[in-house]
Amino acid sequence: MDEPLLTIGAFARAVGLTASALRHYDECGLLVPAEVDSGTGYRYYTPELAERARLIVGMREAGVPIETMRVVLDSSAAEARAALAAFLEEQTARTGRAEEAVRGVLAVVDAGPAARPAIVDLPGPVLAAAIRQVRHAAESDPASELASVLIDVDGAGVDVVATNRYWMAVRELPAAAEGDGGRAVLALPDAAALAVRLDAITTAELRIADGTLTLAGRSLGRDATYPAHRLVLAGLEPAGTRAVLSRADLLAGLDAAAYAEVDLFLGDQARLRSPHTAEQSDVRGVVTGPPARLRLGTALLGRALAACLGDEVHLAVTAPDRPVVLTSPYQPGFTALVMPVRHDAED
């Protein structure tokens, strides 16, 4: 007898995940529903998927990254154990480094003067457009600290950032800033409301102090930690392979692949190919450097491409397991980082 199908809401309640989390794990190819209604797009699950989902819940609570989850779920018991052991070792080392760094920061804070608030003027509509451009990289689960947009001010200007740890979008806005710099993390609803207000302000004066952004007497900011995006960008390795590709061809190839993942081949001819079928699409453009092959999530790459402006996109590739850097020749100051999907070379 066929197993009963559960709606996404019923399955979410049964396994302790939100519906948005289930949709995200579907997009990542980690927890694919048993059936998707072609007309409505509704996802349906079978009870046999519950065990896999509960393993995901446990690993998610422990902070296990998607790539490690995939090994645990889809590899042998020995490989799963080794992957989790490596994760725990890395977490222990990271905790030690964090404790040491915090002690150093506390020493500086105790010894130094109070930081001056960051104050910067810039065109309101420009900042509003930057918020809307990057916000689609944010986590969709409202309970996550990353369901946010970061406004980061330093001496060079303002960075507007969003990320869900699987891809990141950064828009750099040059501006003269006063003070010692500062950053404010805005929940997505607050960021959207701020963008609406900025549309009507010719020149907006932002003040950031103690994690709070103030504009025209109204203060915004949530108590949340946020990745140090400047360190992430500064730590990127030099690219070995670079490509200037047709954005329209890439988007069309993602649609044709029709799967959660797609392989991107960069060589004499750039092309996209579904790893599950023979379907492939040529992509117009120019590639320099050694040939490269990447497996990418179609949803993540599609969102990153949608955030880029213009007919072409620049890709910089270092390795199949390192972030792919996307930039737009039509908009200096915009950068997107997309994490590839782990896969075996012979796949």
ZITACOR-V769088 format. One record per residue. N is the residue number from 0. RES is the residue in one letter. PSI is psi in whole degrees, 0 to 359 (999 if undefined). NEAR is the number of other C-alpha atoms within 12 Angstrom. Layout:
n->N res->RES psi->PSI near->NEAR
n->N res->RES psi->PSI near->NEAR
This chain:
n->0 res->M psi->137 near->3
n->1 res->D psi->145 near->8
n->2 res->E psi->146 near->13
n->3 res->P psi->149 near->16
n->4 res->L psi->135 near->23
n->5 res->L psi->140 near->25
n->6 res->T psi->165 near->24
n->7 res->I psi->325 near->35
n->8 res->G psi->315 near->22
n->9 res->A psi->318 near->22
n->10 res->F psi->320 near->33
n->11 res->A psi->316 near->30
n->12 res->R psi->325 near->18
n->13 res->A psi->327 near->23
n->14 res->V psi->353 near->28
n->15 res->G psi->29 near->24
n->16 res->L psi->155 near->30
n->17 res->T psi->160 near->24
n->18 res->A psi->323 near->27
n->19 res->S psi->324 near->23
n->20 res->A psi->320 near->32
n->21 res->L psi->319 near->38
n->22 res->R psi->321 near->31
n->23 res->H psi->316 near->28
n->24 res->Y psi->335 near->33
n->25 res->D psi->314 near->30
n->26 res->E psi->326 near->30
n->27 res->C psi->353 near->34
n->28 res->G psi->16 near->30
n->29 res->L psi->326 near->33
n->30 res->L psi->87 near->38
n->31 res->V psi->130 near->27
n->32 res->P psi->157 near->35
n->33 res->A psi->331 near->24
n->34 res->E psi->144 near->23
n->35 res->V psi->123 near->20
n->36 res->D psi->120 near->15
n->37 res->S psi->335 near->9
n->38 res->G psi->316 near->8
n->39 res->T psi->340 near->9
n->40 res->G psi->4 near->13
n->41 res->Y psi->139 near->20
n->42 res->R psi->143 near->29
n->43 res->Y psi->144 near->30
n->44 res->Y psi->155 near->34
n->45 res->T psi->154 near->28
n->46 res->P psi->332 near->24
n->47 res->E psi->342 near->20
n->48 res->L psi->351 near->29
n->49 res->A psi->319 near->28
n->50 res->E psi->317 near->19
n->51 res->R psi->319 near->27
n->52 res->A psi->319 near->33
n->53 res->R psi->327 near->25
n->54 res->L psi->320 near->25
n->55 res->I psi->317 near->33
n->56 res->V psi->312 near->28
n->57 res->G psi->316 near->19
n->58 res->M psi->324 near->26
n->59 res->R psi->317 near->22
n->60 res->E psi->331 near->15
n->61 res->A psi->354 near->17
n->62 res->G psi->20 near->19
n->63 res->V psi->129 near->26
n->64 res->P psi->160 near->32
n->65 res->I psi->316 near->34
n->66 res->E psi->320 near->32
n->67 res->T psi->322 near->30
n->68 res->M psi->318 near->37
n->69 res->R psi->320 near->30
n->70 res->V psi->314 near->29
n->71 res->V psi->319 near->29
n->72 res->L psi->328 near->28
n->73 res->D psi->10 near->24
n->74 res->S psi->180 near->19
n->75 res->S psi->166 near->13
n->76 res->A psi->322 near->13
n->77 res->A psi->317 near->14
n->78 res->E psi->323 near->18
n->79 res->A psi->315 near->22
n->80 res->R psi->318 near->18
n->81 res->A psi->320 near->18
n->82 res->A psi->318 near->27
n->83 res->L psi->324 near->27
n->84 res->A psi->319 near->17
n->85 res->A psi->321 near->19
n->86 res->F psi->314 near->25
n->87 res->L psi->321 near->20
n->88 res->E psi->318 near->14
n->89 res->E psi->319 near->17
n->90 res->Q psi->319 near->18
n->91 res->T psi->316 near->14
n->92 res->A psi->320 near->14
n->93 res->R psi->321 near->14
n->94 res->T psi->320 near->14
n->95 res->G psi->317 near->14
n->96 res->R psi->321 near->14
n->97 res->A psi->318 near->14
n->98 res->E psi->319 near->14
n->99 res->E psi->317 near->14
n->100 res->A psi->319 near->14
n->101 res->V psi->319 near->14
n->102 res->R psi->321 near->14
n->103 res->G psi->318 near->14
n->104 res->V psi->317 near->14
n->105 res->L psi->323 near->13
n->106 res->A psi->318 near->13
n->107 res->V psi->318 near->14
n->108 res->V psi->317 near->13
n->109 res->D psi->329 near->12
n->110 res->A psi->334 near->11
n->111 res->G psi->170 near->11
n->112 res->P psi->164 near->10
n->113 res->A psi->141 near->13
n->114 res->A psi->143 near->19
n->115 res->R psi->140 near->18
n->116 res->P psi->147 near->25
n->117 res->A psi->130 near->34
n->118 res->I psi->130 near->31
n->119 res->V psi->142 near->37
n->120 res->D psi->136 near->27
n->121 res->L psi->160 near->27
n->122 res->P psi->128 near->25
n->123 res->G psi->310 near->27
n->124 res->P psi->330 near->22
n->125 res->V psi->314 near->29
n->126 res->L psi->322 near->41
n->127 res->A psi->316 near->32
n->128 res->A psi->322 near->26
n->129 res->A psi->320 near->40
n->130 res->I psi->314 near->45
n->131 res->R psi->329 near->33
n->132 res->Q psi->320 near->35
n->133 res->V psi->341 near->43
n->134 res->R psi->337 near->41
n->135 res->H psi->350 near->36
n->136 res->A psi->351 near->41
n->137 res->A psi->158 near->41
n->138 res->E psi->140 near->30
n->139 res->S psi->341 near->29
n->140 res->D psi->114 near->22
n->141 res->P psi->336 near->20
n->142 res->A psi->344 near->18
n->143 res->S psi->143 near->26
n->144 res->E psi->338 near->27
n->145 res->L psi->5 near->33
n->146 res->A psi->60 near->34
n->147 res->S psi->167 near->42
n->148 res->V psi->132 near->52
n->149 res->L psi->131 near->49
n->150 res->I psi->113 near->47
n->151 res->D psi->121 near->44
n->152 res->V psi->130 near->40
n->153 res->D psi->191 near->29
n->154 res->G psi->338 near->20
n->155 res->A psi->345 near->20
n->156 res->G psi->215 near->30
n->157 res->V psi->130 near->40
n->158 res->D psi->132 near->37
n->159 res->V psi->124 near->44
n->160 res->V psi->143 near->50
n->161 res->A psi->146 near->46
n->162 res->T psi->153 near->39
n->163 res->N psi->18 near->33
n->164 res->R psi->348 near->33
n->165 res->Y psi->337 near->34
n->166 res->W psi->156 near->42
n->167 res->M psi->140 near->45
n->168 res->A psi->132 near->48
n->169 res->V psi->130 near->45
n->170 res->R psi->118 near->41
n->171 res->E psi->127 near->33
n->172 res->L psi->109 near->35
n->173 res->P psi->137 near->24
n->174 res->A psi->151 near->26
n->175 res->A psi->120 near->20
n->176 res->A psi->147 near->28
n->177 res->E psi->162 near->25
n->178 res->G psi->193 near->22
n->179 res->D psi->12 near->24
n->180 res->G psi->163 near->30
n->181 res->G psi->165 near->33
n->182 res->R psi->145 near->39
n->183 res->A psi->135 near->37
n->184 res->V psi->121 near->39
n->185 res->L psi->128 near->40
n->186 res->A psi->150 near->36
n->187 res->L psi->317 near->35
n->188 res->P psi->321 near->23
n->189 res->D psi->321 near->26
n->190 res->A psi->319 near->38
n->191 res->A psi->318 near->27
n->192 res->A psi->322 near->20
n->193 res->L psi->319 near->35
n->194 res->A psi->320 near->31
n->195 res->V psi->317 near->20
n->196 res->R psi->320 near->25
n->197 res->L psi->331 near->29
n->198 res->D psi->329 near->22
n->199 res->A psi->5 near->17
n->200 res->I psi->116 near->22
n->201 res->T psi->309 near->16
n->202 res->T psi->117 near->21
n->203 res->A psi->132 near->28
n->204 res->E psi->114 near->27
n->205 res->L psi->140 near->41
n->206 res->R psi->124 near->37
n->207 res->I psi->124 near->37
n->208 res->A psi->136 near->30
n->209 res->D psi->40 near->24
n->210 res->G psi->10 near->28
n->211 res->T psi->132 near->30
n->212 res->L psi->130 near->37
n->213 res->T psi->129 near->27
n->214 res->L psi->120 near->26
n->215 res->A psi->45 near->17
n->216 res->G psi->356 near->12
n->217 res->R psi->132 near->17
n->218 res->S psi->141 near->22
n->219 res->L psi->153 near->33
n->220 res->G psi->143 near->32
n->221 res->R psi->151 near->29
n->222 res->D psi->93 near->19
n->223 res->A psi->146 near->22
n->224 res->T psi->159 near->21
n->225 res->Y psi->143 near->30
n->226 res->P psi->146 near->23
n->227 res->A psi->88 near->21
n->228 res->H psi->329 near->31
n->229 res->R psi->322 near->24
n->230 res->L psi->322 near->9
n->231 res->V psi->312 near->24
n->232 res->L psi->319 near->21
n->233 res->A psi->334 near->10
n->234 res->G psi->2 near->13
n->235 res->L psi->137 near->20
n->236 res->E psi->155 near->17
n->237 res->P psi->140 near->18
n->238 res->A psi->139 near->24
n->239 res->G psi->327 near->23
n->240 res->T psi->132 near->30
n->241 res->R psi->150 near->30
n->242 res->A psi->144 near->39
n->243 res->V psi->110 near->31
n->244 res->L psi->156 near->36
n->245 res->S psi->121 near->29
n->246 res->R psi->321 near->35
n->247 res->A psi->319 near->24
n->248 res->D psi->321 near->26
n->249 res->L psi->315 near->39
n->250 res->L psi->320 near->34
n->251 res->A psi->321 near->25
n->252 res->G psi->324 near->33
n->253 res->L psi->318 near->38
n->254 res->D psi->319 near->24
n->255 res->A psi->329 near->24
n->256 res->A psi->319 near->31
n->257 res->A psi->26 near->24
n->258 res->Y psi->167 near->28
n->259 res->A psi->338 near->33
n->260 res->E psi->156 near->36
n->261 res->V psi->146 near->43
n->262 res->D psi->132 near->39
n->263 res->L psi->121 near->38
n->264 res->F psi->127 near->33
n->265 res->L psi->117 near->34
n->266 res->G psi->216 near->26
n->267 res->D psi->326 near->19
n->268 res->Q psi->121 near->22
n->269 res->A psi->140 near->33
n->270 res->R psi->158 near->37
n->271 res->L psi->140 near->40
n->272 res->R psi->137 near->34
n->273 res->S psi->131 near->29
n->274 res->P psi->353 near->30
n->275 res->H psi->347 near->16
n->276 res->T psi->177 near->17
n->277 res->A psi->3 near->14
n->278 res->E psi->126 near->20
n->279 res->Q psi->157 near->27
n->280 res->S psi->134 near->27
n->281 res->D psi->148 near->29
n->282 res->V psi->122 near->31
n->283 res->R psi->144 near->27
n->284 res->G psi->187 near->26
n->285 res->V psi->132 near->23
n->286 res->V psi->134 near->28
n->287 res->T psi->148 near->23
n->288 res->G psi->182 near->19
n->289 res->P psi->153 near->19
n->290 res->P psi->150 near->24
n->291 res->A psi->150 near->31
n->292 res->R psi->132 near->34
n->293 res->L psi->147 near->41
n->294 res->R psi->127 near->40
n->295 res->L psi->150 near->41
n->296 res->G psi->128 near->39
n->297 res->T psi->321 near->41
n->298 res->A psi->316 near->34
n->299 res->L psi->313 near->41
n->300 res->L psi->321 near->47
n->301 res->G psi->319 near->32
n->302 res->R psi->321 near->32
n->303 res->A psi->318 near->43
n->304 res->L psi->322 near->44
n->305 res->A psi->330 near->32
n->306 res->A psi->339 near->37
n->307 res->C psi->148 near->38
n->308 res->L psi->152 near->26
n->309 res->G psi->180 near->20
n->310 res->D psi->342 near->23
n->311 res->E psi->157 near->28
n->312 res->V psi->142 near->40
n->313 res->H psi->133 near->37
n->314 res->L psi->136 near->41
n->315 res->A psi->123 near->35
n->316 res->V psi->131 near->37
n->317 res->T psi->315 near->26
n->318 res->A psi->160 near->26
n->319 res->P psi->344 near->29
n->320 res->D psi->16 near->21
n->321 res->R psi->156 near->29
n->322 res->P psi->139 near->34
n->323 res->V psi->130 near->45
n->324 res->V psi->122 near->39
n->325 res->L psi->130 near->40
n->326 res->T psi->165 near->38
n->327 res->S psi->126 near->32
n->328 res->P psi->345 near->22
n->329 res->Y psi->351 near->17
n->330 res->Q psi->83 near->23
n->331 res->P psi->141 near->20
n->332 res->G psi->350 near->25
n->333 res->F psi->133 near->35
n->334 res->T psi->138 near->44
n->335 res->A psi->138 near->47
n->336 res->L psi->130 near->41
n->337 res->V psi->125 near->38
n->338 res->M psi->130 near->35
n->339 res->P psi->166 near->34
n->340 res->V psi->135 near->41
n->341 res->R psi->136 near->31
n->342 res->H psi->160 near->25
n->343 res->D psi->143 near->16
n->344 res->A psi->330 near->14
n->345 res->E psi->358 near->6
n->346 res->D psi->999 near->14
